[in-house]
Amino acid sequence: MAADTTGAGLDAAALRDELARWLDRNWDPELGLVEWRTRLADAGWSRPAWPPGWGGRGLTAAASDLVEAELAARDVVGVPEGVGMHLAAPTILEHGDDEVRRRFLRSTLTGELTWCQLFSEPGAGSDLAGLSTRATADGDAWIVHGQKVWTTSGAHADVGLLLARTDPDVPKHAGLTCFILPMHQRGVEVRPLRQMNGHASFNEVFLDDAVIPPGHLLGDVNGGWRVALTTLAYERRTAILSRGVPSRITASGRAAREAIDEHDRVSEPYRWYPQRAGRVDLVIPRARVAGRPASPLLRDDVAGLLTLARVTQLTAERATAARALGRPPGPEGSIGKLASSRVARAAARTHTSIAGASAMLAGDDAPLEGTITEVLLSVPAISIAGGTDEIQRTIIGERVLGLPKEPDATRTIPFRSIPVTPSPSPRTGPSAERRS
């Protein structure tokens, strides 16, 4: 008998056998992608760790990982990638009522609904609770005014996970609410942001009389901070567990063709993410090509980098083990995120030592056709995206080590009373208004 790896009284061999029998009866590569994913959800194979009835079987995260690996091994299309599955869906599962779950989970599992995250603002990045985008009740609906920034997939998402202020007369953490915002409406304008590495993966989103229909509230009114913390915890965990851009699907048939189209669209904003992480894998090959492996100083740099990278990998494996045991996202998320920033910066320094001045070149005559230059231009982002290094240190100090909270006089006074320096914006009107 194989060891029980699911924690639900079902061993790995039995789970594989059951899945294999089900796939033999149900997998047809000529099915449409939505129809196939609907079958997966109905049978509980989409996310086996989720509750029955919502695309799961009430098993553990280890069972989900096993099923995902088996589907990949058989070249069978699985659930979609992106913000919807990694951030929005688990947040909805934890905080949404049954109406919200019915409305959004199934269509997220099938890929019919695509998502973006509308949290950060020009004046509220690290201090997310200081955001000023306002949502005002209008009967059973809500009207939104404000601006969001650094929104990946904003240009093609169907809905956005929106954090907005619903009560300015209470302290900043207490007056926030989480909504699900339809993106395809007149009150939503999305503009791409060009980065210094040449990509335009992010967007700024202007909300001007945008409407949130009834039934699109996630959690309680003015309880959005608790919901946001769940999303951010999954975001940190996803960052350290990330395997990079998913491998291309190699199966044939209609489902695979549609999945490849979906993959290309979803993956496009993330093409530069391996460079953002520093490309540690290129360090030794580049040193050999450049004829530098005998340099004692460089060898010391490389040894330190590889050691740091391996320790960070072990932290990620701890997060994987915690997930397999069904534990909620824990401190390894912030620790791993901070460690990843250190690895990326160390890798950038080592690449610079190897390439010298040619690291500033781009184009055909640059090292690896400009890949090293892209590394140097992309690495600063990893210390900012998903929570800055400074924020991660604060989280570790306060929530892991139990140190006193950082002094913040704005935590206890009404948000309306907090003085604000408005951020410069190319747009005027409600989305650029000062807090009043």
C-alpha positions in Angstrom: 0.0 0.0 0.0 1.4 3.4 -1.0 1.8 6.0 1.7 -1.1 8.3 2.4 -0.1 11.7 0.9 -3.4 13.4 0.8 -4.3 13.4 4.4 -7.9 12.4 3.5 -7.7 8.7 3.8 -6.8 8.2 0.2 -3.3 7.1 -0.9 -1.5 8.5 -3.8 -1.7 5.3 -5.9 -5.4 5.1 -5.5 -5.8 8.8 -6.4 -3.8 8.3 -9.5 -5.8 5.2 -10.5 -9.1 6.9 -10.0 -8.0 10.0 -12.0 -6.6 7.7 -14.8 -9.9 5.8 -15.1 -11.9 9.0 -15.1 -9.6 10.5 -17.8 -10.0 7.4 -20.0 -13.7 7.9 -19.9 -13.9 11.7 -20.2 -10.8 13.3 -21.8 -11.4 14.1 -25.5 -8.9 16.5 -27.0 -11.5 17.6 -29.5 -13.8 19.0 -26.8 -14.0 22.8 -26.6 -11.9 24.1 -23.8 -14.8 25.4 -21.7 -16.7 22.1 -22.1 -13.6 20.1 -21.0 -12.9 22.3 -18.0 -16.6 22.1 -17.0 -16.2 18.3 -16.8 -13.2 18.7 -14.6 -15.0 21.0 -12.3 -18.1 18.8 -12.1 -16.0 15.8 -11.2 -14.0 17.8 -8.6 -10.7 17.5 -10.4 -10.2 21.3 -11.0 -9.0 22.0 -7.5 -9.3 18.8 -5.4 -8.5 20.7 -2.2 -11.5 22.9 -2.6 -14.9 21.8 -1.1 -17.2 19.5 -3.1 -19.6 21.5 -5.2 -17.1 24.2 -6.0 -14.8 22.3 -8.3 -13.1 20.2 -5.6 -13.2 17.1 -3.5 -12.3 18.3 0.0 -8.8 16.8 -0.2 -5.5 18.4 0.7 -3.2 20.7 -1.3 -0.9 17.7 -1.7 -3.7 15.9 -3.6 -4.2 19.0 -5.8 -0.5 19.1 -6.6 -0.6 15.3 -7.5 -3.6 15.8 -9.8 -2.0 18.8 -11.5 1.2 16.7 -12.1 -0.8 13.8 -13.5 -2.7 15.9 -15.9 0.6 17.5 -17.1 2.2 14.0 -17.5 -0.7 12.9 -19.6 -0.6 16.1 -21.7 -4.2 16.9 -20.6 -5.3 20.5 -20.3 -5.9 21.8 -16.8 -7.3 24.9 -15.2 -6.4 28.4 -16.4 -3.3 30.4 -15.2 -3.3 33.9 -14.0 -4.8 36.2 -11.3 -8.2 34.5 -11.4 -7.0 31.1 -10.3 -4.1 32.1 -8.0 -5.6 35.2 -6.2 -9.2 35.9 -6.9 -10.6 32.3 -6.7 -9.1 31.4 -3.3 -10.1 34.7 -1.9 -13.7 34.2 -3.1 -13.7 30.7 -1.7 -12.6 32.1 1.7 -14.7 35.3 1.9 -17.5 35.0 -0.6 -21.0 34.0 0.2 -22.7 31.2 -1.8 -24.2 33.7 -4.3 -20.8 35.2 -5.1 -19.2 31.7 -5.3 -21.9 30.5 -7.7 -21.5 33.7 -9.8 -17.8 33.7 -10.2 -16.0 30.5 -9.2 -17.2 28.2 -12.0 -16.5 30.7 -14.8 -13.1 31.3 -13.3 -12.3 27.6 -13.3 -13.4 27.2 -16.9 -11.5 30.3 -18.1 -14.6 32.1 -19.3 -13.9 34.9 -16.8 -10.5 36.6 -16.7 -9.3 38.8 -13.8 -7.0 41.6 -12.8 -6.2 43.0 -9.3 -7.1 46.6 -8.5 -5.3 47.4 -5.3 -2.3 49.7 -5.7 -2.7 53.4 -6.4 -0.3 56.2 -7.3 -0.5 57.4 -3.6 -1.0 54.1 -2.0 1.4 51.4 -2.8 3.4 50.3 0.3 0.7 51.9 2.5 -2.2 50.1 0.8 -4.6 51.0 3.5 -4.1 54.7 2.6 -5.9 54.3 -0.8 -8.3 56.9 -1.8 -10.5 55.4 -4.6 -14.0 55.8 -3.4 -17.1 53.6 -3.7 -20.4 55.2 -2.9 -23.6 53.2 -2.4 -26.3 53.9 -5.0 -29.3 51.7 -3.9 -28.0 48.1 -4.2 -25.2 49.1 -6.5 -22.0 51.1 -5.9 -20.4 54.0 -7.9 -16.6 54.2 -8.0 -14.2 57.1 -8.6 -10.5 56.9 -8.4 -7.3 55.5 -10.0 -5.4 52.3 -9.8 -1.9 51.5 -11.1 0.4 48.5 -11.8 -2.5 46.5 -12.9 -1.4 43.4 -14.8 -3.8 42.1 -17.4 -6.0 45.1 -17.0 -6.3 45.6 -20.7 -8.1 42.2 -21.3 -9.6 41.2 -18.0 -13.3 40.8 -17.7 -13.5 41.7 -13.9 -11.2 43.1 -11.3 -10.7 42.4 -7.6 -11.2 46.0 -6.4 -10.3 47.5 -3.0 -12.0 50.8 -2.4 -12.8 53.2 0.4 -16.4 53.1 1.5 -16.2 55.2 4.8 -13.7 58.0 5.1 -14.8 58.9 8.6 -13.2 55.9 10.3 -9.5 54.9 10.5 -8.0 53.9 7.2 -7.9 50.2 7.7 -11.5 50.1 8.9 -13.2 51.9 6.0 -12.2 49.6 3.0 -14.4 47.2 1.1 -13.6 44.6 -1.5 -15.6 44.4 -4.7 -15.7 42.6 -8.0 -15.7 45.2 -10.7 -16.8 44.6 -14.3 -14.0 46.0 -16.4 -15.9 46.3 -19.8 -17.9 49.4 -19.1 -17.8 53.1 -20.0 -16.6 54.2 -16.5 -13.3 52.2 -16.8 -10.4 53.4 -18.8 -7.2 51.3 -19.0 -3.8 52.8 -20.2 -0.6 50.8 -20.6 2.5 51.8 -18.7 5.8 51.5 -20.5 8.7 50.2 -18.3 12.4 51.0 -18.6 13.1 47.5 -19.8 10.9 48.1 -22.9 7.9 46.0 -21.8 4.4 47.3 -21.0 3.1 44.6 -18.7 1.2 46.9 -16.3 -1.6 49.4 -16.7 -3.1 52.4 -14.9 -6.8 52.2 -14.6 -9.1 55.3 -14.3 -12.5 54.8 -12.7 -15.0 57.5 -13.4 -18.6 56.7 -12.4 -17.8 53.0 -12.8 -20.7 50.8 -11.6 -20.5 47.8 -9.3 -23.7 45.9 -9.8 -25.6 44.2 -6.9 -24.1 40.8 -5.9 -20.5 41.9 -6.5 -19.5 42.6 -2.9 -16.8 40.3 -1.5 -16.9 40.0 2.2 -18.5 42.7 4.4 -18.9 46.4 3.8 -15.9 48.1 5.5 -14.4 44.6 6.0 -12.2 44.8 3.0 -8.8 44.9 4.8 -9.3 41.4 6.0 -10.1 40.2 2.5 -7.1 42.1 1.1 -4.8 40.4 3.6 -5.9 37.0 2.3 -5.3 38.1 -1.3 -1.9 39.5 -0.5 -0.9 36.3 1.4 -1.7 34.2 -1.7 0.2 36.7 -3.8 3.3 36.4 -1.8 3.0 32.6 -1.7 2.4 32.5 -5.5 5.6 34.7 -6.0 7.9 32.3 -4.2 6.3 29.1 -5.6 6.3 30.4 -9.1 7.8 28.2 -11.7 7.9 31.0 -14.2 5.9 31.1 -17.4 4.0 27.8 -17.7 5.4 25.3 -20.2 3.7 25.3 -23.6 1.0 22.7 -24.2 2.1 20.1 -26.6 -1.2 18.1 -27.0 -3.2 18.3 -30.2 -6.9 18.9 -30.6 -9.4 21.7 -30.2 -9.0 22.0 -26.4 -5.2 22.2 -26.7 -5.4 24.8 -29.5 -7.7 27.0 -27.4 -5.6 26.5 -24.3 -2.5 27.6 -26.3 -4.2 30.8 -27.4 -5.2 31.4 -23.8 -1.7 30.7 -22.5 -0.1 33.1 -25.0 -2.5 35.9 -24.0 -2.1 35.3 -20.3 1.7 34.8 -20.4 2.5 37.8 -22.5 2.8 40.3 -19.6 5.2 37.9 -17.7 7.8 37.2 -20.5 10.4 39.3 -18.7 9.8 37.8 -15.2 12.7 35.3 -15.5 15.0 38.3 -16.1 13.4 40.1 -13.1 14.5 37.2 -10.9 18.2 37.7 -12.0 18.7 34.7 -14.3 21.0 32.9 -11.9 21.0 30.0 -14.3 23.1 32.1 -16.8 25.9 33.1 -14.4 28.2 30.1 -14.8 27.7 29.7 -18.6 28.3 33.4 -19.1 31.5 33.3 -17.0 32.8 30.5 -19.1 32.0 32.2 -22.4 33.7 35.4 -21.1 36.8 33.5 -20.0 36.4 34.6 -16.5 36.0 31.4 -14.4 39.6 31.6 -13.0 39.0 35.0 -11.4 39.2 34.5 -7.6 36.9 37.5 -7.0 34.3 36.4 -9.5 34.4 32.8 -8.2 33.7 34.2 -4.7 30.8 36.2 -6.0 29.4 33.2 -7.9 29.7 30.9 -4.9 27.9 33.4 -2.7 25.2 33.9 -5.2 24.6 30.2 -5.7 24.5 29.6 -1.9 22.0 32.4 -1.5 19.9 31.0 -4.3 19.9 27.5 -2.8 18.9 28.8 0.6 16.0 30.7 -1.0 15.0 27.6 -2.9 14.8 25.7 0.4 12.5 28.4 1.8 10.2 27.9 -1.2 10.3 24.2 -0.5 9.2 24.9 3.0 6.2 26.9 1.6 5.4 24.0 -0.7 5.5 21.5 2.3 3.2 23.9 4.3 0.8 24.1 1.4 0.8 20.3 1.1 -0.2 20.0 4.7 -3.1 22.3 4.1 -1.7 25.2 6.1 -2.7 28.8 5.3 -0.1 31.1 3.8 2.5 31.8 6.6 5.7 33.8 7.2 7.6 31.9 4.6 5.8 34.1 2.0 7.4 37.3 3.2 10.7 35.6 4.0 10.9 34.1 0.6 9.8 37.3 -1.2 12.6 39.2 0.6 15.2 36.5 -0.1 14.2 36.5 -3.8 15.0 40.2 -4.0 18.4 39.7 -2.5 19.1 36.9 -5.0 18.0 39.0 -7.9 20.2 42.0 -6.9 23.2 39.7 -6.3 22.7 38.1 -9.7 22.6 41.5 -11.4 25.9 42.5 -9.7 27.5 39.2 -10.8 26.3 39.6 -14.3 27.7 43.1 -14.4 31.1 41.8 -13.2 31.1 39.2 -16.0 29.9 41.3 -18.8 31.6 44.6 -17.9 30.6 47.6 -20.0 28.9 45.3 -22.6 26.1 44.8 -20.1 24.8 48.2 -21.2 24.3 47.1 -24.8 21.0 46.0 -26.3 20.4 44.3 -29.6 22.1 41.6 -31.7 25.7 42.6 -30.6 24.8 42.6 -26.9 25.5 39.6 -24.5 22.7 37.0 -25.2 21.1 39.5 -27.6 20.3 41.9 -24.8 19.2 39.4 -22.2 21.8 40.6 -19.7 20.8 44.2 -20.2 17.2 43.2 -19.6 18.2 41.5 -16.4 19.8 44.7 -15.1 16.8 46.8 -16.1 14.2 44.4 -14.7 15.8 43.3 -11.3 14.7 46.5 -9.5 11.1 45.6 -10.0 11.3 42.5 -7.8 12.0 44.6 -4.7 8.9 46.6 -5.4 6.2 44.4 -6.9 3.9 42.4 -4.5 5.1 44.5 -1.5 8.4 46.3 -1.2 11.3 44.9 0.7 10.7 47.4 3.4 7.1 46.2 3.8 8.2 42.6 3.9 10.7 43.4 6.7 8.0 45.2 8.7 5.7 42.1 8.3 8.4 39.8 9.4 9.3 42.0 12.4 5.7 42.5 13.6 3.9 39.3 12.7 6.7 36.8 12.8 9.1 38.1 15.5 6.5 39.8 17.5 8.3 43.2 17.6 6.3 46.4 18.5 4.3 47.8 15.6 6.0 50.6 13.7 4.6 54.0 14.9 1.8 55.3 12.6 -0.3 58.1 13.9 -2.7 57.6 10.9 -3.9 54.2 12.2 -6.3 55.7 14.7 -7.6 58.9 13.2 -10.4 59.2 10.6 -9.1 58.8 7.1 -10.6 62.1 6.1 -8.3 63.8 8.6 -5.0 62.4 7.1 -3.1 65.2 5.3 -2.2 64.2 1.7 0.1 65.4 -1.0 -1.7 64.7 -4.3 0.2 62.6 -6.8 0.9 64.2 -10.2 -1.5 62.8 -12.8 -2.0 63.4 -16.5 -5.7 63.2 -15.9 -8.1 65.6 -14.1 -11.5 65.0 -12.7 -12.8 62.5 -10.1 -9.9 60.1 -10.5 -7.4 62.7 -9.6 -9.3 64.5 -6.8 -7.8 65.1 -3.4 -9.3 63.5 -0.3 -11.9 65.9 1.1 
